[in-house]
Amino acid sequence: MASLKNKKIKKVKNKGLIIATVLVIIAAVAVFTSDSYSTLNSKESDFSVLDTASVTKIFLADNNVNEVLLQRTKKGWLLNKKYPANTKAVNFLLETLRQIKVKSPVSKAEHNNVIKRMAGKSVKVEVYRHVPRINLFNKIKLFYHDKRTKVFYVGDVTQNNLGTYMLMEGAKHPYIVYIPGFRGFVSVRFSPKEDDWKSHVVFNEKLNDIKSVTLQNNEKPEESFKVVVNDAFGNYDVIRLSDGSKIKNYDTLKVLNFLTSFRDLKYEALMNNELPPQKIDSILNSKPKYILTLVTTKNDTNKVVIFNKPRFPDEVNNAVEELVPVDLDRMYGSIHDGKDFVLMQYYVFDRVLHPLDFYLKKE
């Protein structure tokens, strides 16, 4: 009986040993095939971010002085802690992070040249995400915090313009990255220039958030006015700026439409680097056509200084200055306390540029 029992125990042990051996072999084969035979090292080539909803910050910087910090806030994305960011541009970047894939590692022949070029010219990318400190089987997630989850460098493009060189921080080997189905390179989507991320929104205020609006018309000073919102029941003060008198016979509906028109007013293009600095300075030092100032209930002030724009390019305008009228479709504007020079459309802003006479009741 004892002998039979020992044989059964030995048989079970042998069976367990065989199973353990098989598992070890399977694990070894998996590691061998994934690491030894694969051309990709997962730690060095994992550039994509699948869960872009968890991204809270993206930092971009080049080797010069350009730096961009994009932060997710309750009111939307913020640029460098002071400007509203262009939501479409940020979403485009997030989609790029989600879609990018590695095409191949850089060949040994190209390796040194690519590394050298990236050392001289590349964009550093840092991705921060809201992730749990404890994650059990991807089901129990506890103690969320913001964490820097990826740091990599974006270099220039491949010779066929269909790939972009990228290098993970601390890695030895760069890779060629692309987006499946997209013929082009992705490096331009990682711009470290602040201007490329600025929102085009000039005004975006709800009626309940407006304390007052002032329109100064320098071409017709007598048509300048200020509207003060007294309460939420449609009681306003309309004040003529030329003498400070209050207008009694104003059209309430027109004034209401004026105040509700400051939602989503955008400029067409940022002109900071599109015109010579001397030309911009010359325009800014000239007499503006309008000065539009909005004060919120939180006493934040948003002022736009508007200038006429010549219809034709400078070389034509200089030759026949008196014969060339101003552009009737577009105008220049100075926003963000003079930090940004922009191109604006009358089609968009005409609704808030009517003269005082427009709001008076007609007898």
Secondary structure by P-SEA (a helix, b strand, c coil): caaaaaaaaaaaaaaaaaaaaaaaaaaaaaaaaaccccccccccccccccccccccbbbbbccccbbbbbbbccccccccccccccaaaaaaaaaaaacccccccccccaaaaaaaaaaabbbbbbbbbbccccccccccccbbbbbbcbbbbbbbbcccccbbbbbcccccbbbbbbcccccccccccccccccccccccccccccccccbbbbbbcccccccbbbbbcccccbbbbbccccccccccccaaaaaaaaaccccccccccccccccaaaaaaaaaccccbbbbbbccccbbbbbbbbbbbcccaaaaaacccccccccccbbbbccccccccccccccccccccccccccccc
